Amino acid sequence: MPRSSPRFRVSFNKVTVDSDTSTNDTCVLLATGRAGGEQIDEGSVGFEVVAAAIRAVCNHLAREVAADGEGSTKLVTVNVMGAADQGDADAVARSIANSPLVKTAIFGHDANWGRVAAAAGKCGVKFDQYGVDIDLMGVPVCRKGLTVPMDEDDMLRRFEEPEITIAIDLGQGHSSSRIWTCDLTHDYVTINGDYRT
């Protein structure tokens, strides 16, 4: 299967901490055959079982990488639905996940859906604000581009959870994407400001 296949872009390639890439960002899976057993051929039942297990481990590790971002206090899962195509879905998800304003709002426990909408609208993907729905931690906060009243105390309680979810439906099609990131904290600045090569 070609490495450009979407099957290869669902775990580690869906993680961003600050949009930068380190030479240490590497994952290697080896199969030497030394354990013995029957060969597992692509298309077989055994292949699908092994592939599902590897995907599950990689997804778990990808989430751990995002949660362990420098200075982070929260794992953030960004779900984009209703995009015109996969490229648009990925671009919007990555724009939201990399937005310093979104990430600092999460650190500040601020249910500021306008920052999510702004990040989605700035990335060059067709964007109709009056077709957009946004949920934060499962709570509707925007419908068709307009504010949905919410219980501020309830939202503050939800921000205490270790994982924060952002869901946005663009209303443009049927494609979707998920990216994992983390919040942006004072400690991130301290760690990277104090770092010397």
N, CA, C and O atoms as a DFTB+ gen file, in Angstrom:
788 C
 N C O
     1  1       0.853      -1.179       0.000
     2  2       0.000       0.000       0.000
     3  2       0.896       1.237       0.000
     4  3       1.848       1.296       0.778
     5  1       0.616       2.235      -0.857
     6  2       1.464       3.423      -0.903
     7  2       1.431       4.189       0.412
     8  3       0.397       4.274       1.074
     9  1       2.597       4.751       0.781
    10  2       2.686       5.474       2.050
    11  2       1.852       6.743       2.031
    12  3       1.591       7.318       3.088
    13  1       1.428       7.194       0.858
    14  2       0.577       8.383       0.790
    15  2      -0.874       8.063       1.129
    16  3      -1.711       8.959       1.235
    17  1      -1.162       6.768       1.298
    18  2      -2.518       6.353       1.624
    19  2      -2.967       6.967       2.940
    20  3      -2.170       7.062       3.874
    21  1      -4.249       7.394       3.039
    22  2      -4.765       7.939       4.301
    23  2      -4.614       6.982       5.482
    24  3      -4.627       7.427       6.630
    25  1      -4.469       5.663       5.226
    26  2      -4.291       4.701       6.314
    27  2      -3.039       5.002       7.119
    28  3      -2.950       4.638       8.291
    29  1      -2.053       5.679       6.485
    30  2      -0.793       5.960       7.157
    31  2      -0.773       7.339       7.806
    32  3       0.258       7.749       8.339
    33  1      -1.881       8.057       7.772
    34  2      -1.879       9.418       8.291
    35  2      -2.975       9.610       9.343
    36  3      -3.661      10.631       9.342
    37  1      -3.140       8.640      10.232
    38  2      -4.233       8.724      11.195
    39  2      -3.772       8.738      12.647
    40  3      -4.608       8.803      13.548
    41  1      -2.470       8.680      12.897
    42  2      -2.013       8.668      14.286
    43  2      -0.933       9.723      14.500
    44  3      -1.252      10.865      14.829
    45  1       0.326       9.369      14.323
    46  2       1.408      10.311      14.620
    47  2       1.383      11.541      13.720
    48  3       1.808      12.620      14.131
    49  1       0.896      11.385      12.511
    50  2       0.791      12.532      11.609
    51  2      -0.412      13.409      11.922
    52  3      -0.667      14.388      11.221
    53  1      -1.145      13.066      12.961
    54  2      -2.284      13.866      13.416
    55  2      -2.000      14.488      14.783
    56  3      -2.923      14.759      15.551
    57  1      -0.733      14.710      15.079
    58  2      -0.321      15.326      16.336
    59  2       0.395      16.636      16.032
    60  3       1.237      16.698      15.136
    61  1       0.061      17.670      16.776
    62  2       0.826      18.908      16.727
    63  2       0.852      19.506      18.126
    64  3      -0.168      19.544      18.813
    65  1       2.006      19.965      18.536
    66  2       2.119      20.677      19.802
    67  2       2.192      22.173      19.527
    68  3       1.463      22.963      20.128
    69  1       3.089      22.557      18.602
    70  2       3.252      23.980      18.289
    71  2       3.474      24.218      16.797
    72  3       3.905      25.303      16.405
    73  1       3.195      23.246      15.984
    74  2       3.314      23.258      14.519
    75  2       4.732      22.993      14.042
    76  3       4.938      22.812      12.842
    77  1       5.713      22.963      14.927
    78  2       7.084      22.680      14.518
    79  2       7.348      21.182      14.534
    80  3       6.614      20.407      15.147
    81  1       8.426      20.792      13.835
    82  2       8.805      19.389      13.754
    83  2      10.233      19.232      14.248
    84  3      11.114      20.004      13.871
    85  1      10.458      18.248      15.077
    86  2      11.788      17.968      15.605
    87  2      12.384      16.773      14.878
    88  3      11.662      15.880      14.433
    89  1      13.692      16.764      14.763
    90  2      14.355      15.586      14.182
    91  2      14.172      14.365      15.069
    92  3      14.407      13.239      14.629
    93  1      13.757      14.574      16.309
    94  2      13.516      13.455      17.214
    95  2      12.121      12.874      17.047
    96  3      11.798      11.866      17.676
    97  1      11.281      13.490      16.207
    98  2       9.909      13.010      16.022
    99  2       9.907      11.831      15.060
   100  3       9.672      11.993      13.863
   101  1      10.171      10.652      15.591
   102  2      10.325       9.462      14.756
   103  2       9.642       8.271      15.408
   104  3       9.704       8.093      16.624
   105  1       8.997       7.471      14.596
   106  2       8.410       6.215      15.069
   107  2       8.808       5.118      14.089
   108  3       8.648       5.278      12.879
   109  1       9.321       4.017      14.599
   110  2       9.773       2.925      13.751
   111  2       9.113       1.638      14.231
   112  3       9.092       1.353      15.428
   113  1       8.576       0.866      13.295
   114  2       8.003      -0.448      13.596
   115  2       8.766      -1.480      12.780
   116  3       8.845      -1.373      11.557
   117  1       9.324      -2.473      13.449
   118  2      10.110      -3.501      12.783
   119  2       9.452      -4.862      12.940
   120  3       8.894      -5.178      13.991
   121  1       9.522      -5.649      11.901
   122  2       9.068      -7.037      11.959
   123  2      10.155      -7.895      11.307
   124  3      10.305      -7.897      10.085
   125  1      10.907      -8.619      12.130
   126  2      12.032      -9.415      11.623
   127  2      11.626     -10.834      11.255
   128  3      12.329     -11.498      10.494
   129  1      10.512     -11.304      11.780
   130  2      10.113     -12.687      11.541
   131  2      10.776     -13.675      12.483
   132  3      10.495     -14.870      12.394
   133  1      11.631     -13.235      13.368
   134  2      12.386     -14.129      14.262
   135  2      11.508     -14.792      15.313
   136  3      11.903     -15.791      15.915
   137  1      10.307     -14.237      15.537
   138  2       9.421     -14.843      16.534
   139  2       8.787     -16.119      16.015
   140  3       8.205     -16.885      16.783
   141  1       8.896     -16.347      14.727
   142  2       8.301     -17.540      14.145
   143  2       6.834     -17.320      13.842
   144  3       6.361     -16.184      13.844
   145  1       6.128     -18.368      13.587
   146  2       4.709     -18.258      13.252
   147  2       4.494     -18.135      11.760
   148  3       5.442     -18.047      10.979
   149  1       3.247     -18.130      11.388
   150  2       2.902     -18.062       9.971
   151  2       3.031     -16.640       9.446
   152  3       2.832     -15.669      10.177
   153  1       3.364     -16.539       8.181
   154  2       3.421     -15.232       7.541
   155  2       2.000     -14.682       7.409
   156  3       1.060     -15.411       7.093
   157  1       1.871     -13.384       7.657
   158  2       0.563     -12.738       7.550
   159  2       0.554     -11.918       6.267
   160  3       1.311     -10.959       6.123
   161  1      -0.297     -12.301       5.357
   162  2      -0.356     -11.622       4.064
   163  2      -1.423     -10.539       4.067
   164  3      -2.472     -10.687       4.693
   165  1      -1.144      -9.445       3.358
   166  2      -2.114      -8.361       3.241
   167  2      -3.406      -8.900       2.631
   168  3      -3.386      -9.658       1.661
   169  1      -4.519      -8.494       3.218
   170  2      -5.829      -8.959       2.750
   171  2      -6.367     -10.122       3.561
   172  3      -7.553     -10.442       3.471
   173  1      -5.514     -10.759       4.353
   174  2      -5.972     -11.882       5.166
   175  2      -6.628     -11.373       6.443
   176  3      -6.469     -10.211       6.820
   177  1      -7.368     -12.265       7.104
   178  2      -7.994     -11.909       8.384
   179  2      -6.919     -11.551       9.408
   180  3      -7.069     -10.587      10.159
   181  1      -5.850     -12.318       9.437
   182  2      -4.755     -12.048      10.360
   183  2      -4.144     -10.676      10.144
   184  3      -3.793      -9.987      11.102
   185  1      -4.017     -10.282       8.887
   186  2      -3.460      -8.963       8.571
   187  2      -4.337      -7.861       9.148
   188  3      -3.833      -6.909       9.744
   189  1      -5.637      -7.988       8.975
   190  2      -6.555      -6.963       9.478
   191  2      -6.521      -6.874      10.999
   192  3      -6.624      -5.784      11.561
   193  1      -6.376      -8.023      11.671
   194  2      -6.302      -8.028      13.139
   195  2      -5.028      -7.331      13.604
   196  3      -5.064      -6.499      14.511
   197  1      -3.900      -7.674      12.978
   198  2      -2.624      -7.051      13.350
   199  2      -2.658      -5.559      13.031
   200  3      -2.214      -4.745      13.840
   201  1      -3.179      -5.193      11.858
   202  2      -3.251      -3.784      11.465
   203  2      -4.105      -2.985      12.450
   204  3      -3.751      -1.862      12.811
   205  1      -5.223      -3.558      12.884
   206  2      -6.089      -2.870      13.845
   207  2      -5.365      -2.686      15.185
   208  3      -5.487      -1.638      15.819
   209  1      -4.616      -3.699      15.609
   210  2      -3.875      -3.607      16.868
   211  2      -2.790      -2.538      16.773
   212  3      -2.599      -1.764      17.711
   213  1      -2.085      -2.490      15.659
   214  2      -1.035      -1.479      15.475
   215  2      -1.648      -0.084      15.447
   216  3      -1.111       0.845      16.050
   217  1      -2.774       0.066      14.747
   218  2      -3.445       1.378      14.711
   219  2      -3.857       1.812      16.121
   220  3      -3.702       2.977      16.486
   221  1      -4.381       0.872      16.908
   222  2      -4.817       1.206      18.271
   223  2      -3.632       1.664      19.121
   224  3      -3.741       2.650      19.850
   225  1      -2.512       0.963      19.035
   226  2      -1.319       1.351      19.801
   227  2      -0.812       2.709      19.322
   228  3      -0.487       3.568      20.142
   229  1      -0.739       2.914      18.009
   230  2      -0.247       4.184      17.474
   231  2      -1.159       5.349      17.861
   232  3      -0.671       6.431      18.189
   233  1      -2.466       5.139      17.826
   234  2      -3.394       6.199      18.246
   235  2      -3.200       6.525      19.727
   236  3      -3.192       7.694      20.112
   237  1      -3.043       5.497      20.549
   238  2      -2.813       5.719      21.976
   239  2      -1.528       6.519      22.193
   240  3      -1.517       7.486      22.954
   241  1      -0.453       6.116      21.527
   242  2       0.826       6.808      21.681
   243  2       0.770       8.228      21.138
   244  3       1.374       9.135      21.710
   245  1       0.047       8.429      20.035
   246  2      -0.087       9.777      19.463
   247  2      -0.784      10.702      20.449
   248  3      -0.368      11.847      20.630
   249  1      -1.834      10.217      21.081
   250  2      -2.529      11.012      22.097
   251  2      -1.593      11.332      23.265
   252  3      -1.624      12.439      23.801
   253  1      -0.768      10.369      23.655
   254  2       0.181      10.589      24.745
   255  2       1.219      11.645      24.366
   256  3       1.602      12.465      25.201
   257  1       1.673      11.631      23.118
   258  2       2.634      12.640      22.657
   259  2       2.021      14.030      22.776
   260  3       2.661      14.953      23.280
   261  1       0.783      14.179      22.313
   262  2       0.114      15.481      22.382
   263  2      -0.100      15.908      23.829
   264  3       0.139      17.063      24.183
   265  1      -0.547      14.984      24.657
   266  2      -0.812      15.309      26.070
   267  2       0.457      15.698      26.804
   268  3       0.407      16.437      27.788
   269  1       1.604      15.202      26.330
   270  2       2.891      15.445      26.983
   271  2       3.649      16.610      26.342
   272  3       4.858      16.744      26.531
   273  1       2.935      17.455      25.582
   274  2       3.585      18.617      24.975
   275  2       4.212      19.500      26.040
   276  3       3.798      19.488      27.199
   277  1       5.203      20.256      25.637
   278  2       5.959      21.072      26.590
   279  2       5.046      22.002      27.393
   280  3       4.382      22.871      26.827
   281  1       5.019      21.813      28.696
   282  2       4.248      22.665      29.585
   283  2       2.752      22.440      29.565
   284  3       2.014      23.182      30.212
   285  1       2.285      21.443      28.843
   286  2       0.841      21.269      28.668
   287  2       0.151      20.816      29.950
   288  3       0.744      20.153      30.801
   289  1      -1.133      21.200      30.061
   290  2      -1.965      20.715      31.157
   291  2      -3.172      19.938      30.638
   292  3      -3.858      19.267      31.409
   293  1      -3.432      20.027      29.335
   294  2      -4.613      19.379      28.747
   295  2      -4.264      18.719      27.415
   296  3      -3.489      19.255      26.623
   297  1      -4.846      17.556      27.186
   298  2      -4.899      16.981      25.847
   299  2      -6.090      17.625      25.152
   300  3      -7.173      17.715      25.731
   301  1      -5.899      18.068      23.925
   302  2      -6.977      18.698      23.159
   303  2      -7.214      17.889      21.890
   304  3      -6.293      17.661      21.105
   305  1      -8.452      17.461      21.700
   306  2      -8.835      16.748      20.493
   307  2      -9.705      17.665      19.642
   308  3     -10.741      18.154      20.091
   309  1      -9.267      17.891      18.408
   310  2      -9.992      18.738      17.467
   311  2     -10.630      17.842      16.410
   312  3      -9.930      17.145      15.675
   313  1     -11.948      17.863      16.336
   314  2     -12.695      17.091      15.346
   315  2     -13.359      18.045      14.357
   316  3     -14.124      18.930      14.741
   317  1     -13.051      17.847      13.082
   318  2     -13.667      18.643      12.018
   319  2     -14.558      17.721      11.205
   320  3     -14.128      16.654      10.768
   321  1     -15.799      18.137      11.006
   322  2     -16.744      17.400      10.186
   323  2     -17.296      18.339       9.118
   324  3     -17.116      19.555       9.178
   325  1     -17.970      17.743       8.146
   326  2     -18.690      18.536       7.163
   327  2     -17.806      19.322       6.219
   328  3     -18.229      20.349       5.688
   329  1     -16.579      18.856       5.999
   330  2     -15.685      19.533       5.058
   331  2     -15.953      19.045       3.644
   332  3     -16.485      17.954       3.442
   333  1     -15.578      19.863       2.668
   334  2     -15.812      19.505       1.266
   335  2     -14.962      18.308       0.849
   336  3     -15.414      17.480       0.058
   337  1     -13.742      18.206       1.365
   338  2     -12.876      17.066       1.048
   339  2     -11.875      16.870       2.182
   340  3     -11.824      17.659       3.126
   341  1     -11.082      15.809       2.074
   342  2     -10.139      15.467       3.146
   343  2      -9.102      16.558       3.359
   344  3      -8.748      16.862       4.498
   345  1      -8.615      17.145       2.287
   346  2      -7.624      18.213       2.406
   347  2      -8.159      19.394       3.195
   348  3      -7.460      19.944       4.046
   349  1      -9.397      19.785       2.917
   350  2     -10.017      20.888       3.657
   351  2     -10.190      20.535       5.127
   352  3      -9.928      21.359       6.003
   353  1     -10.629      19.313       5.396
   354  2     -10.829      18.881       6.785
   355  2      -9.518      18.933       7.552
   356  3      -9.473      19.427       8.679
   357  1      -8.448      18.424       6.943
   358  2      -7.142      18.432       7.602
   359  2      -6.634      19.849       7.817
   360  3      -6.085      20.156       8.875
   361  1      -6.810      20.714       6.828
   362  2      -6.326      22.099       6.944
   363  2      -7.030      22.834       8.076
   364  3      -6.386      23.553       8.840
   365  1      -8.331      22.664       8.193
   366  2      -9.082      23.337       9.257
   367  2      -8.693      22.771      10.622
   368  3      -8.476      23.527      11.569
   369  1      -8.606      21.451      10.724
   370  2      -8.239      20.833      12.007
   371  2      -6.865      21.307      12.459
   372  3      -6.672      21.637      13.629
   373  1      -5.916      21.341      11.538
   374  2      -4.551      21.755      11.892
   375  2      -4.506      23.240      12.246
   376  3      -3.771      23.632      13.152
   377  1      -5.275      24.067      11.550
   378  2      -5.309      25.498      11.845
   379  2      -5.838      25.751      13.257
   380  3      -5.294      26.578      13.988
   381  1      -6.886      25.045      13.633
   382  2      -7.447      25.179      14.986
   383  2      -6.444      24.658      16.017
   384  3      -6.194      25.309      17.032
   385  1      -5.876      23.491      15.753
   386  2      -4.965      22.854      16.708
   387  2      -3.689      23.663      16.920
   388  3      -3.092      23.604      17.996
   389  1      -3.266      24.414      15.912
   390  2      -2.036      25.209      16.020
   391  2      -2.284      26.645      16.445
   392  3      -1.328      27.391      16.660
   393  1      -3.531      27.052      16.572
   394  2      -3.820      28.441      16.893
   395  2      -3.410      28.790      18.324
   396  3      -3.938      28.208      19.272
   397  1      -2.469      29.740      18.498
   398  2      -2.116      30.147      19.866
   399  2      -3.309      30.717      20.622
   400  3      -3.397      30.552      21.839
   401  1      -4.226      31.383      19.932
   402  2      -5.390      31.955      20.617
   403  2      -6.341      30.870      21.116
   404  3      -6.899      30.988      22.207
   405  1      -6.527      29.817      20.324
   406  2      -7.358      28.693      20.773
   407  2      -6.684      27.994      21.950
   408  3      -7.329      27.688      22.953
   409  1      -5.384      27.746      21.820
   410  2      -4.654      26.994      22.838
   411  2      -4.566      27.756      24.161
   412  3      -4.633      27.149      25.230
   413  1      -4.417      29.077      24.098
   414  2      -4.376      29.850      25.343
   415  2      -5.768      29.995      25.948
   416  3      -5.903      30.060      27.170
   417  1      -6.801      30.047      25.119
   418  2      -8.162      30.076      25.661
   419  2      -8.444      28.809      26.460
   420  3      -9.071      28.859      27.518
   421  1      -7.975      27.671      25.945
   422  2      -8.167      26.413      26.671
   423  2      -7.412      26.453      27.997
   424  3      -7.950      26.048      29.027
   425  1      -6.182      26.933      27.981
   426  2      -5.422      27.053      29.225
   427  2      -6.137      27.972      30.213
   428  3      -6.114      27.723      31.418
   429  1      -6.773      29.033      29.710
   430  2      -7.492      29.978      30.560
   431  2      -8.907      29.575      30.889
   432  3      -9.635      30.332      31.532
   433  1      -9.319      28.363      30.448
   434  2     -10.671      27.845      30.709
   435  2     -11.744      28.784      30.147
   436  3     -12.773      29.024      30.778
   437  1     -11.480      29.302      28.956
   438  2     -12.387      30.247      28.305
   439  2     -13.060      29.563      27.121
   440  3     -12.392      29.182      26.159
   441  1     -14.368      29.408      27.189
   442  2     -15.124      28.756      26.109
   443  2     -15.350      29.736      24.953
   444  3     -16.490      30.015      24.579
   445  1     -14.279      30.241      24.407
   446  2     -14.315      31.265      23.369
   447  2     -14.382      30.615      21.994
   448  3     -13.353      30.404      21.353
   449  1     -15.589      30.297      21.541
   450  2     -15.740      29.615      20.260
   451  2     -15.372      30.526      19.089
   452  3     -15.097      30.039      17.993
   453  1     -15.364      31.839      19.307
   454  2     -14.968      32.761      18.242
   455  2     -13.544      32.521      17.787
   456  3     -13.234      32.694      16.608
   457  1     -12.666      32.123      18.710
   458  2     -11.285      31.820      18.342
   459  2     -11.205      30.570      17.474
   460  3     -10.372      30.482      16.572
   461  1     -12.073      29.611      17.751
   462  2     -12.134      28.395      16.930
   463  2     -12.604      28.752      15.529
   464  3     -12.014      28.318      14.539
   465  1     -13.660      29.538      15.449
   466  2     -14.192      29.948      14.146
   467  2     -13.166      30.763      13.364
   468  3     -13.026      30.590      12.154
   469  1     -12.448      31.651      14.052
   470  2     -11.438      32.475      13.378
   471  2     -10.316      31.608      12.819
   472  3      -9.852      31.835      11.702
   473  1      -9.880      30.620      13.589
   474  2      -8.819      29.726      13.119
   475  2      -9.280      28.917      11.918
   476  3      -8.507      28.679      10.990
   477  1     -10.542      28.492      11.933
   478  2     -11.082      27.740      10.800
   479  2     -11.222      28.631       9.566
   480  3     -10.979      28.190       8.443
   481  1     -11.611      29.876       9.784
   482  2     -11.860      30.776       8.668
   483  2     -10.629      31.355       8.021
   484  3     -10.710      31.873       6.907
   485  1      -9.468      31.285       8.695
   486  2      -8.266      31.937       8.174
   487  2      -7.384      31.042       7.313
   488  3      -6.409      31.519       6.733
   489  1      -7.705      29.760       7.218
   490  2      -6.745      28.813       6.634
   491  2      -6.903      28.592       5.135
   492  3      -6.252      27.711       4.574
   493  1      -7.751      29.370       4.479
   494  2      -7.862      29.278       3.024
   495  2      -8.893      28.296       2.513
   496  3      -9.043      28.130       1.303
   497  1      -9.602      27.647       3.411
   498  2     -10.660      26.711       3.036
   499  2     -11.964      27.489       2.911
   500  3     -12.201      28.434       3.663
   501  1     -12.805      27.094       1.967
   502  2     -14.106      27.754       1.824
   503  2     -14.827      27.719       3.169
   504  3     -14.954      26.669       3.799
   505  1     -15.296      28.898       3.592
   506  2     -15.841      29.016       4.945
   507  2     -17.043      29.942       4.922
   508  3     -16.938      31.111       4.552
   509  1     -18.189      29.403       5.323
   510  2     -19.415      30.193       5.440
   511  2     -19.795      30.205       6.916
   512  3     -20.287      29.208       7.444
   513  1     -19.565      31.340       7.582
   514  2     -19.789      31.376       9.035
   515  2     -21.219      31.021       9.404
   516  3     -21.459      30.517      10.501
   517  1     -22.170      31.268       8.523
   518  2     -23.559      30.978       8.845
   519  2     -23.949      29.531       8.573
   520  3     -25.115      29.154       8.694
   521  1     -22.954      28.726       8.203
   522  2     -23.200      27.291       8.054
   523  2     -22.443      26.469       9.074
   524  3     -22.447      25.240       9.006
   525  1     -21.783      27.140      10.036
   526  2     -20.870      26.480      10.965
   527  2     -21.531      26.198      12.312
   528  3     -22.213      27.052      12.880
   529  1     -21.315      24.988      12.804
   530  2     -21.716      24.595      14.158
   531  2     -20.458      24.244      14.950
   532  3     -19.557      23.591      14.424
   533  1     -20.392      24.672      16.206
   534  2     -19.237      24.383      17.060
   535  2     -19.716      23.883      18.413
   536  3     -20.629      24.448      19.016
   537  1     -19.076      22.800      18.883
   538  2     -19.301      22.271      20.230
   539  2     -17.974      22.292      20.978
   540  3     -16.928      21.995      20.401
   541  1     -18.015      22.639      22.240
   542  2     -16.855      22.538      23.120
   543  2     -17.192      21.553      24.224
   544  3     -18.137      21.757      24.986
   545  1     -16.421      20.493      24.303
   546  2     -16.618      19.447      25.314
   547  2     -18.040      18.898      25.280
   548  3     -18.632      18.610      26.320
   549  1     -18.571      18.761      24.082
   550  2     -19.899      18.191      23.911
   551  2     -21.038      19.168      24.103
   552  3     -22.203      18.782      24.002
   553  1     -20.729      20.428      24.378
   554  2     -21.763      21.437      24.607
   555  2     -21.885      22.329      23.370
   556  3     -20.893      22.917      22.941
   557  1     -23.078      22.440      22.792
   558  2     -23.253      23.348      21.654
   559  2     -23.013      24.794      22.093
   560  3     -23.651      25.282      23.026
   561  1     -22.082      25.478      21.408
   562  2     -21.798      26.881      21.730
   563  2     -22.038      27.800      20.537
   564  3     -22.113      29.019      20.687
   565  1     -22.158      27.205      19.347
   566  2     -22.421      27.973      18.127
   567  2     -23.253      27.115      17.191
   568  3     -22.938      25.949      16.954
   569  1     -24.309      27.698      16.665
   570  2     -25.125      27.030      15.657
   571  2     -25.400      28.020      14.532
   572  3     -25.929      29.112      14.739
   573  1     -25.017      27.588      13.328
   574  2     -25.190      28.426      12.123
   575  2     -24.560      29.801      12.321
   576  3     -25.115      30.825      11.921
   577  1     -23.373      29.796      12.956
   578  2     -22.615      31.025      13.133
   579  2     -23.073      31.921      14.257
   580  3     -22.536      33.015      14.430
   581  1     -24.052      31.486      15.023
   582  2     -24.596      32.324      16.095
   583  2     -24.395      31.668      17.458
   584  3     -24.375      30.442      17.573
   585  1     -24.248      32.492      18.476
   586  2     -24.012      32.025      19.831
   587  2     -25.191      31.219      20.370
   588  3     -26.352      31.586      20.188
   589  1     -24.871      30.130      21.026
   590  2     -25.859      29.342      21.767
   591  2     -25.604      29.602      23.252
   592  3     -24.480      29.417      23.718
   593  1     -26.617      30.026      24.001
   594  2     -26.407      30.275      25.438
   595  2     -25.887      29.028      26.143
   596  3     -26.302      27.908      25.846
   597  1     -24.971      29.245      27.080
   598  2     -24.402      28.112      27.820
   599  2     -24.288      28.476      29.292
   600  3     -24.311      29.649      29.664
   601  1     -24.166      27.465      30.107
   602  2     -23.998      27.626      31.544
   603  2     -22.501      27.777      31.819
   604  3     -21.750      26.809      31.704
   605  1     -22.072      28.965      32.176
   606  2     -20.643      29.247      32.379
   607  2     -20.048      28.366      33.482
   608  3     -18.927      27.876      33.343
   609  1     -20.783      28.166      34.566
   610  2     -20.268      27.334      35.660
   611  2     -20.065      25.891      35.208
   612  3     -19.084      25.245      35.577
   613  1     -21.014      25.391      34.399
   614  2     -20.885      24.039      33.858
   615  2     -19.653      23.946      32.954
   616  3     -18.917      22.962      33.014
   617  1     -19.425      24.959      32.119
   618  2     -18.271      24.944      31.230
   619  2     -16.973      24.968      32.035
   620  3     -16.025      24.263      31.691
   621  1     -16.918      25.761      33.092
   622  2     -15.714      25.803      33.918
   623  2     -15.421      24.441      34.537
   624  3     -14.263      24.036      34.643
   625  1     -16.473      23.736      34.945
   626  2     -16.285      22.380      35.486
   627  2     -15.744      21.449      34.403
   628  3     -14.866      20.627      34.662
   629  1     -16.271      21.585      33.200
   630  2     -15.819      20.728      32.099
   631  2     -14.349      20.975      31.765
   632  3     -13.641      20.047      31.373
   633  1     -13.890      22.205      31.913
   634  2     -12.489      22.527      31.638
   635  2     -11.534      21.872      32.636
   636  3     -10.325      21.853      32.404
   637  1     -12.050      21.340      33.731
   638  2     -11.201      20.645      34.692
   639  2     -10.829      19.242      34.219
   640  3      -9.921      18.622      34.774
   641  1     -11.518      18.740      33.203
   642  2     -11.226      17.405      32.678
   643  2      -9.842      17.393      32.024
   644  3      -9.374      18.433      31.560
   645  1      -9.183      16.236      31.979
   646  2      -7.845      16.173      31.385
   647  2      -7.849      16.292      29.857
   648  3      -6.831      16.643      29.260
   649  1      -8.998      15.998      29.222
   650  2      -9.090      16.116      27.764
   651  2     -10.200      17.099      27.396
   652  3     -11.321      17.021      27.897
   653  1      -9.854      18.012      26.516
   654  2     -10.799      19.001      26.015
   655  2     -11.083      18.666      24.553
   656  3     -10.160      18.463      23.763
   657  1     -12.364      18.611      24.201
   658  2     -12.711      18.328      22.807
   659  2     -13.327      19.563      22.157
   660  3     -14.129      20.283      22.751
   661  1     -12.918      19.770      20.922
   662  2     -13.476      20.830      20.087
   663  2     -14.036      20.144      18.852
   664  3     -13.333      19.377      18.194
   665  1     -15.286      20.412      18.536
   666  2     -15.898      19.841      17.332
   667  2     -16.485      20.971      16.505
   668  3     -17.208      21.826      17.017
   669  1     -16.161      20.962      15.215
   670  2     -16.706      21.967      14.317
   671  2     -17.225      21.278      13.062
   672  3     -16.534      20.462      12.452
   673  1     -18.444      21.619      12.692
   674  2     -19.053      21.136      11.456
   675  2     -19.112      22.309      10.490
   676  3     -19.771      23.314      10.758
   677  1     -18.417      22.174       9.363
   678  2     -18.315      23.273       8.403
   679  2     -19.536      23.398       7.501
   680  3     -19.748      24.437       6.878
   681  1     -20.343      22.332       7.431
   682  2     -21.538      22.372       6.593
   683  2     -21.246      22.454       5.107
   684  3     -22.050      22.980       4.339
   685  1     -20.069      21.924       4.694
   686  2     -19.661      22.024       3.284
   687  2     -19.644      20.690       2.556
   688  3     -19.546      20.658       1.329
   689  1     -19.738      19.581       3.297
   690  2     -19.632      18.268       2.651
   691  2     -19.641      17.161       3.680
   692  3     -20.278      17.276       4.727
   693  1     -18.917      16.067       3.371
   694  2     -18.986      14.877       4.219
   695  2     -17.628      14.394       4.712
   696  3     -17.540      13.304       5.276
   697  1     -16.571      15.169       4.517
   698  2     -15.241      14.736       4.940
   699  2     -14.950      15.205       6.358
   700  3     -15.501      16.200       6.828
   701  1     -14.060      14.458       7.037
   702  2     -13.759      14.770       8.431
   703  2     -12.280      14.541       8.722
   704  3     -11.573      13.887       7.955
   705  1     -11.833      15.091       9.840
   706  2     -10.454      14.914      10.280
   707  2     -10.391      15.085      11.792
   708  3     -11.229      15.760      12.391
   709  1      -9.384      14.463      12.397
   710  2      -9.151      14.598      13.832
   711  2      -7.666      14.870      14.055
   712  3      -6.811      14.204      13.471
   713  1      -7.370      15.842      14.894
   714  2      -5.985      16.154      15.254
   715  2      -5.908      16.317      16.759
   716  3      -6.818      16.856      17.389
   717  1      -4.793      15.838      17.331
   718  2      -4.552      15.977      18.759
   719  2      -3.494      17.043      19.011
   720  3      -2.497      17.124      18.293
   721  1      -3.716      17.849      20.025
   722  2      -2.764      18.876      20.413
   723  2      -2.856      19.061      21.921
   724  3      -3.356      18.186      22.627
   725  1      -2.377      20.192      22.412
   726  2      -2.424      20.486      23.843
   727  2      -2.624      21.981      24.021
   728  3      -2.601      22.741      23.052
   729  1      -2.819      22.396      25.262
   730  2      -2.970      23.825      25.521
   731  2      -1.602      24.512      25.497
   732  3      -0.563      23.852      25.495
   733  1      -1.620      25.830      25.479
   734  2      -0.398      26.629      25.454
   735  2      -0.328      27.397      26.775
   736  3      -1.198      28.213      27.079
   737  1       0.717      27.123      27.551
   738  2       0.787      27.597      28.932
   739  2       2.006      28.496      29.167
   740  3       2.874      28.630      28.304
   741  1       2.048      29.104      30.349
   742  2       3.227      29.875      30.754
   743  2       4.469      28.988      30.732
   744  3       5.553      29.432      30.352
   745  1       4.302      27.735      31.142
   746  2       5.444      26.823      31.205
   747  2       6.038      26.554      29.826
   748  3       7.245      26.349      29.706
   749  1       5.205      26.552      28.784
   750  2       5.740      26.370      27.421
   751  2       6.733      27.482      27.105
   752  3       7.818      27.226      26.581
   753  1       6.359      28.709      27.423
   754  2       7.242      29.852      27.172
   755  2       8.504      29.733      28.014
   756  3       9.603      29.971      27.512
   757  1       8.366      29.368      29.286
   758  2       9.522      29.228      30.165
   759  2      10.471      28.151      29.660
   760  3      11.677      28.380      29.566
   761  1       9.937      26.981      29.335
   762  2      10.768      25.866      28.863
   763  2      11.534      26.281      27.611
   764  3      12.745      26.073      27.525
   765  1      10.845      26.856      26.657
   766  2      11.490      27.182      25.387
   767  2      12.291      28.476      25.449
   768  3      13.248      28.649      24.695
   769  1      11.901      29.397      26.353
   770  2      12.680      30.618      26.523
   771  2      13.987      30.376      27.241
   772  3      14.971      31.072      26.987
   773  1      14.016      29.395      28.139
   774  2      15.227      29.093      28.900
   775  2      16.149      28.120      28.182
   776  3      17.297      27.933      28.586
   777  1      15.649      27.498      27.117
   778  2      16.409      26.463      26.413
   779  2      17.603      27.062      25.677
   780  3      17.466      28.088      25.010
   781  1      18.752      26.443      25.790
   782  2      19.947      26.887      25.082
   783  2      20.545      25.711      24.319
   784  3      20.592      24.596      24.840
   785  1      21.003      25.946      23.092
   786  2      21.620      24.883      22.293
   787  2      23.104      24.812      22.592
   788  3      23.810      23.980      22.021
